[in-house]
């Protein structure tokens, strides 16, 4: 499993101990694989953090849009009520003319 990222040295991470020359090739493969897995996990943690930050901004934008839409809805409902009152007033005036 080859990695395109540069490999870290054993001294880069204090959790993993460097191999001595007396270990088997299998130990070397396992050690290298553990290094790659750890690097992959670190990259995933960075991506998760970035996603969390982005999603926080998106949620904030959604809330702003929601608030704006609710305000617009209230304004439209008020306009509707005013127009209805005006229309009823006009109808009343027309009805009073016909009755006179």
N, C-alpha and C positions, 0 to 999 in steps of 0.2 A: 504494500500500500504506500505509494510514493506521495509525498507532499510537496506542493509548490512553494510553501513558506520555508524560510530558512530554519534549519534545525537549531534548537537551543543546546547549549553545552550543559553538561551535568552540573556545572557550578552555577548556572543561571537559576536553578531551582533547588533550594536547600532540602526539599522534601524527598527528592530522589538522590540516592547515593551514587557516586561514579563507580563504574565497573573496574575491577582489577583485571590484569591481563590473564589471570588464571581461570576466568569463567568460560563456560562453554558457549558455542555459537548460538545455542537456543536462548541462553540468558541474554546475549546481546540483542537478539531479535525481540525478545520480550521487553527489554529495557527500551529499545528504540520505539516499539509500539506504544509503550506506556507514555513516552515523551510526546508522541504524536497525538495520542488520545487526550493528554493533558492540554496540549496546545489547542486542540479542537474544542475542548470544553471551555477554555478561557475565551476563545473567539465567540462561542455561543453565548457566554455570559455577557460579553460586550454587546452583542447584537440584541439580546434580551433587554439590556439596559436602554439601548437606543430605541427599541420598540416601545418600551414603557414611557419614555420621554415623549415620543411622537404621539402615542395614543393619548397621553395626558393633554397635549395641545389640541388634538382632534376633539376630544370630549369637551374641552373648554369652548372650542369654536361651535360645536353643536348646541351647547347650552346658550351661547350668545344668539345663535340663529333662532332657537326656540323662543327665547325671550322677545326677540324682535318680531317674530311671527305672531306671538300672543298680543303684543302691543298693536300690531297692524290689524289684527282681528278685532280688537276693542274699538279701534278708530273706525273701521268699516261698519261695525254694528251701530256706533253712534251716528255715523253719516246716514245709514239706512233708516234709523229712527227719525232723524230730522226730515229726510225726504218723505217718509210716510206721513208725518204730521203735516208737512206742507201740502202733500197731495190730498189728504183728508180735508184740510182747510179749503182748498180750491173746490173740492166736490161739494162741501157744505155751502160755499158761496153760490155755486151754480144751482144747487137744489133750492136755496132760498130765493133766488131770482125767479125760478120757474114757479114757485109757490106764490109769489107776489103778483 
